[in-house]
């Protein structure tokens, strides 16, 4: 119960959620899918500032009806900011 109530997220879990959210957008925007694919190696290699910049560019490219993607990107950006 403790873990569920704290809502702790790992960066790799949020990337998986973001990948699913981008897939479910219903648009054929391969730029967003490519950006998600670029996040994994950036984060794994410790390049968190670059990953945050990539997330910001994803926010700028999102269509207006993608609130779920925005929420996940915000959460992932927060996680990456606290690990510095």
VEXZA-860001 format. One line per field, with one value per residue (C-alpha): residue in one letter; x, y, z. Coordinates in nm, 2 decimals. Example, Ala and Ser with C-alpha at 12.3 -4.5 7.8 and 13.67 -1.06 7.14 Angstrom:
<pts>
residu (A/S)
X (1.23/1.37)
Y (-0.45/-0.11)
Z (0.78/0.71)
</pts>
This chain:
<pts>
residu (X/X/X/X/X/X/X/X/X/X/X/X/X/X/X/X/X/X/X/X/X/X/X/X/X/X/X/X/X/X/X/X/X/X/X/X/X/X/X/X/X/X/X/X/X/X/X/X/X/X/X/X/X/X/X/X/X/X/X/X/X/X/X/X/X/X/X/X/X/X/X/X/X/X/X/X/X/X/X/X/X/X/X/X)
X (0.00/0.28/0.43/0.10/0.01/0.34/0.31/0.68/0.78/1.10/1.21/1.20/0.84/0.74/0.91/0.70/0.39/0.49/0.55/0.21/0.05/0.22/0.11/-0.25/-0.25/-0.40/-0.17/0.09/0.36/0.67/0.87/0.72/0.78/1.14/1.18/1.06/1.31/1.59/1.50/1.59/1.96/1.99/1.86/2.05/2.38/2.31/2.24/1.95/1.98/1.96/1.67/1.48/1.55/1.41/1.10/1.05/1.07/0.81/0.58/0.61/0.52/0.22/-0.12/-0.37/-0.58/-0.30/-0.33/-0.23/0.10/0.16/0.10/0.35/0.61/0.57/0.61/0.91/1.07/1.02/1.18/1.48/1.51/1.52/1.80/2.05)
Y (0.00/0.24/0.23/0.28/0.58/0.76/0.73/0.69/0.66/0.55/0.72/0.40/0.34/0.69/0.64/0.33/0.52/0.80/0.56/0.42/0.76/0.88/0.56/0.63/0.99/0.86/1.08/0.96/1.18/0.98/1.27/1.22/0.84/0.90/1.14/0.87/0.63/0.88/0.93/0.58/0.60/0.96/0.87/0.54/0.72/0.99/1.27/1.41/1.78/1.67/1.44/1.74/1.95/1.67/1.65/2.02/2.00/1.72/1.94/2.20/1.95/1.79/1.85/2.04/1.74/1.54/1.62/1.27/1.30/1.64/1.50/1.22/1.45/1.69/1.40/1.27/1.61/1.64/1.30/1.40/1.73/1.58/1.34/1.61)
Z (0.00/0.08/-0.27/-0.43/-0.22/-0.28/-0.66/-0.71/-1.08/-1.24/-1.55/-1.76/-1.65/-1.76/-2.09/-2.15/-2.06/-2.29/-2.58/-2.54/-2.51/-2.83/-3.01/-2.90/-3.03/-3.36/-3.56/-3.80/-3.64/-3.65/-3.51/-3.17/-3.18/-3.29/-3.00/-2.75/-2.90/-2.85/-2.48/-2.37/-2.46/-2.34/-2.00/-1.97/-2.05/-1.79/-2.03/-1.84/-1.95/-2.31/-2.24/-2.07/-2.38/-2.60/-2.38/-2.42/-2.79/-2.77/-2.57/-2.84/-3.12/-2.94/-3.09/-2.87/-2.77/-2.61/-2.24/-2.14/-2.32/-2.17/-1.82/-1.88/-2.02/-1.73/-1.48/-1.67/-1.68/-1.30/-1.24/-1.45/-1.28/-0.93/-1.02/-1.09)
</pts>
